[in-house]
Amino acid sequence: MSEETNEAKKPERTVSGDVAFPAIRPSVQTNLLLLLQNRFAVRLAYSTSEKQQVKLKGGK
């Protein structure tokens, strides 16, 4: 491998010194956001149904 290809593979650094990651394609970003949203919606629904079941049984 030449020096040129090795240089191209190194991650770029931002002004603050953080590693700059390449941009995520919008379609991939949308899919990831939808997956997260769906996961939290399912969690919320499950915890809400548990609370309702406790209330129906006469608990707090």
MMTF fields as JSON, N, C-alpha, C and O atoms, coordinates in Angstrom:
{
  "mmtfVersion": "1.0.0",
  "mmtfProducer": "UNKNOWN",
  "numBonds": 239,
  "numAtoms": 240,
  "numGroups": 60,
  "numChains": 1,
  "numModels": 1,
  "chainsPerModel": [1],
  "groupsPerChain": [60],
  "chainIdList": ["A"],
  "bondAtomList": [4, 2, 8, 6, 12, 10, 16, 14, 20, 18, 24, 22, 28, 26, 32, 30, 36, 34, 40, 38, 44, 42, 48, 46, 52, 50, 56, 54, 60, 58, 64, 62, 68, 66, 72, 70, 76, 74, 80, 78, 84, 82, 88, 86, 92, 90, 96, 94, 100, 98, 104, 102, 108, 106, 112, 110, 116, 114, 120, 118, 124, 122, 128, 126, 132, 130, 136, 134, 140, 138, 144, 142, 148, 146, 152, 150, 156, 154, 160, 158, 164, 162, 168, 166, 172, 170, 176, 174, 180, 178, 184, 182, 188, 186, 192, 190, 196, 194, 200, 198, 204, 202, 208, 206, 212, 210, 216, 214, 220, 218, 224, 222, 228, 226, 232, 230, 236, 234],
  "bondOrderList": [1, 1, 1, 1, 1, 1, 1, 1, 1, 1, 1, 1, 1, 1, 1, 1, 1, 1, 1, 1, 1, 1, 1, 1, 1, 1, 1, 1, 1, 1, 1, 1, 1, 1, 1, 1, 1, 1, 1, 1, 1, 1, 1, 1, 1, 1, 1, 1, 1, 1, 1, 1, 1, 1, 1, 1, 1, 1, 1],
  "groupList": [{"groupName": "MET", "atomNameList": ["N", "CA", "C", "O"], "elementList": ["N", "C", "C", "O"], "formalChargeList": [0, 0, 0, 0], "bondAtomList": [1, 0, 2, 1, 3, 2], "bondOrderList": [1, 1, 2], "singleLetterCode": "M", "chemCompType": "L-PEPTIDE LINKING"}, {"groupName": "SER", "atomNameList": ["N", "CA", "C", "O"], "elementList": ["N", "C", "C", "O"], "formalChargeList": [0, 0, 0, 0], "bondAtomList": [1, 0, 2, 1, 3, 2], "bondOrderList": [1, 1, 2], "singleLetterCode": "S", "chemCompType": "L-PEPTIDE LINKING"}, {"groupName": "GLU", "atomNameList": ["N", "CA", "C", "O"], "elementList": ["N", "C", "C", "O"], "formalChargeList": [0, 0, 0, 0], "bondAtomList": [1, 0, 2, 1, 3, 2], "bondOrderList": [1, 1, 2], "singleLetterCode": "E", "chemCompType": "L-PEPTIDE LINKING"}, {"groupName": "THR", "atomNameList": ["N", "CA", "C", "O"], "elementList": ["N", "C", "C", "O"], "formalChargeList": [0, 0, 0, 0], "bondAtomList": [1, 0, 2, 1, 3, 2], "bondOrderList": [1, 1, 2], "singleLetterCode": "T", "chemCompType": "L-PEPTIDE LINKING"}, {"groupName": "ASN", "atomNameList": ["N", "CA", "C", "O"], "elementList": ["N", "C", "C", "O"], "formalChargeList": [0, 0, 0, 0], "bondAtomList": [1, 0, 2, 1, 3, 2], "bondOrderList": [1, 1, 2], "singleLetterCode": "N", "chemCompType": "L-PEPTIDE LINKING"}, {"groupName": "ALA", "atomNameList": ["N", "CA", "C", "O"], "elementList": ["N", "C", "C", "O"], "formalChargeList": [0, 0, 0, 0], "bondAtomList": [1, 0, 2, 1, 3, 2], "bondOrderList": [1, 1, 2], "singleLetterCode": "A", "chemCompType": "L-PEPTIDE LINKING"}, {"groupName": "LYS", "atomNameList": ["N", "CA", "C", "O"], "elementList": ["N", "C", "C", "O"], "formalChargeList": [0, 0, 0, 0], "bondAtomList": [1, 0, 2, 1, 3, 2], "bondOrderList": [1, 1, 2], "singleLetterCode": "K", "chemCompType": "L-PEPTIDE LINKING"}, {"groupName": "PRO", "atomNameList": ["N", "CA", "C", "O"], "elementList": ["N", "C", "C", "O"], "formalChargeList": [0, 0, 0, 0], "bondAtomList": [1, 0, 2, 1, 3, 2], "bondOrderList": [1, 1, 2], "singleLetterCode": "P", "chemCompType": "L-PEPTIDE LINKING"}, {"groupName": "ARG", "atomNameList": ["N", "CA", "C", "O"], "elementList": ["N", "C", "C", "O"], "formalChargeList": [0, 0, 0, 0], "bondAtomList": [1, 0, 2, 1, 3, 2], "bondOrderList": [1, 1, 2], "singleLetterCode": "R", "chemCompType": "L-PEPTIDE LINKING"}, {"groupName": "VAL", "atomNameList": ["N", "CA", "C", "O"], "elementList": ["N", "C", "C", "O"], "formalChargeList": [0, 0, 0, 0], "bondAtomList": [1, 0, 2, 1, 3, 2], "bondOrderList": [1, 1, 2], "singleLetterCode": "V", "chemCompType": "L-PEPTIDE LINKING"}, {"groupName": "GLY", "atomNameList": ["N", "CA", "C", "O"], "elementList": ["N", "C", "C", "O"], "formalChargeList": [0, 0, 0, 0], "bondAtomList": [1, 0, 2, 1, 3, 2], "bondOrderList": [1, 1, 2], "singleLetterCode": "G", "chemCompType": "PEPTIDE LINKING"}, {"groupName": "ASP", "atomNameList": ["N", "CA", "C", "O"], "elementList": ["N", "C", "C", "O"], "formalChargeList": [0, 0, 0, 0], "bondAtomList": [1, 0, 2, 1, 3, 2], "bondOrderList": [1, 1, 2], "singleLetterCode": "D", "chemCompType": "L-PEPTIDE LINKING"}, {"groupName": "PHE", "atomNameList": ["N", "CA", "C", "O"], "elementList": ["N", "C", "C", "O"], "formalChargeList": [0, 0, 0, 0], "bondAtomList": [1, 0, 2, 1, 3, 2], "bondOrderList": [1, 1, 2], "singleLetterCode": "F", "chemCompType": "L-PEPTIDE LINKING"}, {"groupName": "ILE", "atomNameList": ["N", "CA", "C", "O"], "elementList": ["N", "C", "C", "O"], "formalChargeList": [0, 0, 0, 0], "bondAtomList": [1, 0, 2, 1, 3, 2], "bondOrderList": [1, 1, 2], "singleLetterCode": "I", "chemCompType": "L-PEPTIDE LINKING"}, {"groupName": "GLN", "atomNameList": ["N", "CA", "C", "O"], "elementList": ["N", "C", "C", "O"], "formalChargeList": [0, 0, 0, 0], "bondAtomList": [1, 0, 2, 1, 3, 2], "bondOrderList": [1, 1, 2], "singleLetterCode": "Q", "chemCompType": "L-PEPTIDE LINKING"}, {"groupName": "LEU", "atomNameList": ["N", "CA", "C", "O"], "elementList": ["N", "C", "C", "O"], "formalChargeList": [0, 0, 0, 0], "bondAtomList": [1, 0, 2, 1, 3, 2], "bondOrderList": [1, 1, 2], "singleLetterCode": "L", "chemCompType": "L-PEPTIDE LINKING"}, {"groupName": "TYR", "atomNameList": ["N", "CA", "C", "O"], "elementList": ["N", "C", "C", "O"], "formalChargeList": [0, 0, 0, 0], "bondAtomList": [1, 0, 2, 1, 3, 2], "bondOrderList": [1, 1, 2], "singleLetterCode": "Y", "chemCompType": "L-PEPTIDE LINKING"}],
  "groupTypeList": [0, 1, 2, 2, 3, 4, 2, 5, 6, 6, 7, 2, 8, 3, 9, 1, 10, 11, 9, 5, 12, 7, 5, 13, 8, 7, 1, 9, 14, 3, 4, 15, 15, 15, 15, 15, 14, 4, 8, 12, 5, 9, 8, 15, 5, 16, 1, 3, 1, 2, 6, 14, 14, 9, 6, 15, 6, 10, 10, 6],
  "groupIdList": [1, 2, 3, 4, 5, 6, 7, 8, 9, 10, 11, 12, 13, 14, 15, 16, 17, 18, 19, 20, 21, 22, 23, 24, 25, 26, 27, 28, 29, 30, 31, 32, 33, 34, 35, 36, 37, 38, 39, 40, 41, 42, 43, 44, 45, 46, 47, 48, 49, 50, 51, 52, 53, 54, 55, 56, 57, 58, 59, 60],
  "secStructList": [7, 7, 2, 2, 2, 2, 2, 2, 2, 1, 7, 3, 3, 7, 6, 6, 1, 7, 3, 3, 7, 7, 7, 7, 7, 2, 2, 2, 2, 2, 2, 2, 2, 2, 2, 2, 2, 2, 2, 2, 2, 2, 2, 2, 2, 2, 2, 2, 2, 2, 2, 2, 2, 2, 2, 2, 6, 6, 7, 7],
  "xCoordList": [0.841, 0.0, 0.877, 1.944, 0.419, 1.181, 0.783, -0.216, 1.577, 1.289, -0.044, -0.748, -0.381, -1.6, -2.856, -3.755, -2.923, -4.109, -4.202, -5.302, -3.069, -3.089, -3.602, -4.344, -3.216, -3.671, -5.171, -5.85, -5.69, -7.115, -7.978, -9.12, -7.456, -8.248, -8.304, -9.169, -7.391, -7.389, -8.61, -8.927, -9.298, -10.471, -10.05, -8.993, -10.887, -10.594, -10.854, -11.666, -10.147, -10.337, -11.035, -10.738, -11.956, -12.623, -11.752, -10.694, -12.189, -11.431, -11.221, -10.161, -12.235, -12.134, -11.305, -11.029, -10.907, -10.093, -10.9, -10.328, -12.228, -13.072, -12.939, -12.622, -13.184, -13.145, -14.438, -15.53, -14.308, -15.489, -15.904, -15.133, -17.093, -17.582, -18.241, -18.794, -18.183, -18.848, -20.355, -20.913, -20.994, -22.433, -23.197, -22.824, -24.259, -25.123, -26.119, -26.637, -26.384, -27.371, -28.723, -29.067, -29.496, -30.792, -31.73, -32.442, -31.74, -32.641, -32.251, -33.116, -30.956, -30.474, -30.794, -31.22, -30.586, -30.87, -32.353, -32.709, -33.212, -34.659, -35.031, -35.823, -34.463, -34.755, -34.316, -35.032, -33.151, -32.672, -33.576, -33.877, -34.008, -34.903, -36.243, -36.8, -36.763, -38.032, -37.901, -38.819, -36.778, -36.56, -36.523, -37.13, -35.811, -35.755, -37.129, -37.529, -37.845, -39.174, -40.1, -40.861, -40.035, -40.882, -40.538, -41.429, -39.251, -38.826, -39.34, -39.826, -39.234, -39.699, -41.217, -41.768, -41.898, -43.357, -43.825, -44.783, -43.156, -43.505, -43.235, -44.043, -42.099, -41.781, -42.819, -43.26, -43.21, -44.182, -45.527, -46.179, -45.938, -47.217, -47.198, -48.189, -46.082, -45.974, -46.026, -46.734, -45.28, -45.269, -46.626, -47.064, -47.296, -48.623, -49.628, -50.458, -49.56, -50.503, -50.264, -51.212, -49.0, -48.706, -49.337, -49.916, -49.23, -49.798, -51.317, -51.923, -51.926, -53.383, -53.833, -54.866, -53.074, -53.426, -53.356, -54.197, -52.355, -52.223, -53.408, -53.951, -53.813, -54.957, -56.236, -57.056, -56.409, -57.609, -57.663, -58.742, -56.492, -56.447, -56.598, -56.653, -56.664, -56.857, -55.58, -55.59, -54.478, -53.21, -53.038, -53.957, -51.838, -51.555, -51.041, -50.75],
  "yCoordList": [-1.199, 0.0, 1.249, 1.28, 2.236, 3.481, 4.363, 4.117, 5.381, 6.332, 7.032, 7.372, 7.243, 7.983, 7.259, 7.891, 5.943, 5.196, 5.14, 5.17, 5.06, 5.061, 6.383, 6.408, 7.468, 8.791, 8.935, 9.547, 8.378, 8.519, 7.784, 8.179, 6.731, 5.937, 6.533, 6.161, 7.458, 8.052, 8.947, 9.731, 8.845, 9.711, 11.162, 11.472, 12.037, 13.467, 13.942, 13.375, 14.989, 15.58, 16.921, 17.684, 17.199, 18.496, 19.503, 19.152, 20.74, 21.803, 21.472, 21.756, 20.869, 20.543, 19.284, 18.946, 18.588, 17.389, 16.105, 15.018, 16.209, 15.02, 14.39, 15.07, 13.093, 12.412, 12.724, 12.58, 13.151, 13.46, 12.206, 11.686, 11.728, 10.546, 10.958, 12.052, 10.097, 10.44, 10.546, 9.903, 11.344, 11.566, 10.276, 9.502, 10.054, 8.895, 9.261, 10.378, 8.333, 8.604, 8.886, 8.265, 9.813, 10.172, 8.979, 8.908, 8.041, 6.889, 6.011, 5.497, 5.845, 5.043, 5.763, 5.143, 7.071, 7.863, 7.779, 7.622, 7.882, 7.792, 6.428, 6.335, 5.372, 4.023, 3.845, 3.235, 4.37, 4.256, 5.015, 4.53, 6.203, 6.985, 6.282, 6.278, 5.69, 4.966, 3.747, 3.443, 3.05, 1.897, 2.321, 1.676, 3.406, 3.905, 4.336, 4.024, 5.054, 5.539, 4.361, 4.386, 3.344, 2.167, 1.432, 0.982, 1.313, 0.601, 1.303, 0.649, 2.621, 3.353, 3.351, 3.348, 3.353, 3.289, 1.958, 1.916, 0.882, -0.442, -0.502, -1.037, 0.049, 0.078, 0.861, 0.426, 2.016, 2.866, 2.156, 2.184, 1.526, 0.819, -0.323, -0.555, -1.034, -2.16, -1.678, -2.257, -0.619, -0.119, 0.467, 0.343, 1.105, 1.666, 0.552, 0.668, -0.531, -1.629, -2.309, -2.751, -2.391, -2.963, -2.12, -2.662, -0.803, 0.097, -0.027, -0.01, -0.15, -0.281, -1.595, -1.639, -2.657, -3.946, -3.883, -4.46, -3.184, -3.038, -2.252, -2.594, -1.195, -0.388, -1.217, -1.092, -2.059, -2.887, -3.898, -4.269, -4.336, -5.298, -4.618, -5.288, -3.287, -2.561, -2.06, -1.587, -2.154, -1.654, -0.181, 0.483, 0.321, 1.74, 1.935, 3.062],
  "zCoordList": [0.0, 0.0, 0.0, 0.612, -0.672, -0.701, 0.471, 1.147, 0.692, 1.775, 1.548, 2.498, 0.279, -0.062, 0.434, 0.988, 0.238, 0.671, 2.187, 2.739, 2.866, 4.328, 4.869, 5.851, 4.243, 4.676, 4.481, 5.306, 3.403, 3.102, 4.118, 4.354, 4.72, 5.657, 7.057, 7.85, 7.374, 8.71, 8.884, 7.99, 10.017, 10.23, 10.367, 10.918, 9.861, 9.96, 11.379, 12.109, 11.746, 13.075, 12.919, 11.999, 13.818, 13.8, 14.531, 15.054, 14.568, 15.23, 16.706, 17.263, 17.342, 18.766, 19.023, 20.173, 17.948, 18.108, 18.078, 18.144, 17.979, 17.896, 16.515, 15.538, 16.445, 15.158, 14.417, 14.968, 13.171, 12.36, 11.597, 10.79, 11.843, 11.151, 9.838, 9.738, 8.845, 7.584, 7.795, 8.684, 6.987, 7.126, 6.845, 5.963, 7.597, 7.378, 6.288, 6.266, 5.393, 4.344, 4.986, 5.991, 4.423, 5.013, 5.201, 6.203, 4.248, 4.373, 5.561, 6.271, 5.772, 6.904, 8.207, 9.181, 8.217, 9.411, 9.76, 10.928, 8.758, 8.986, 9.55, 10.487, 8.983, 9.469, 10.916, 11.71, 11.262, 12.643, 13.602, 14.693, 13.197, 14.047, 14.225, 15.322, 13.158, 13.257, 14.164, 14.927, 14.09, 14.97, 16.433, 17.288, 16.718, 18.094, 18.58, 19.702, 17.729, 18.089, 18.377, 19.345, 17.546, 17.705, 18.998, 19.719, 19.285, 20.5, 21.755, 22.678, 21.79, 22.963, 23.054, 24.154, 21.915, 21.926, 22.507, 23.28, 22.138, 22.659, 24.161, 24.921, 24.584, 26.02, 26.805, 27.869, 26.281, 26.952, 27.044, 28.088, 25.96, 25.959, 26.969, 27.663, 27.055, 27.982, 29.427, 30.251, 29.738, 31.117, 31.486, 32.63, 30.526, 30.78, 31.046, 31.947, 30.265, 30.465, 31.816, 32.464, 32.238, 33.562, 34.664, 35.606, 34.553, 35.559, 35.594, 36.665, 34.423, 34.364, 34.989, 35.656, 34.783, 35.373, 36.89, 37.579, 37.411, 38.86, 39.407, 40.457, 38.694, 39.135, 39.137, 40.046, 38.126, 38.045, 39.191, 39.652, 39.642, 40.745, 42.099, 43.13, 42.099, 43.347, 43.971, 45.108, 43.249, 43.769, 43.459, 42.979, 43.743, 43.479, 42.079, 41.679]
}
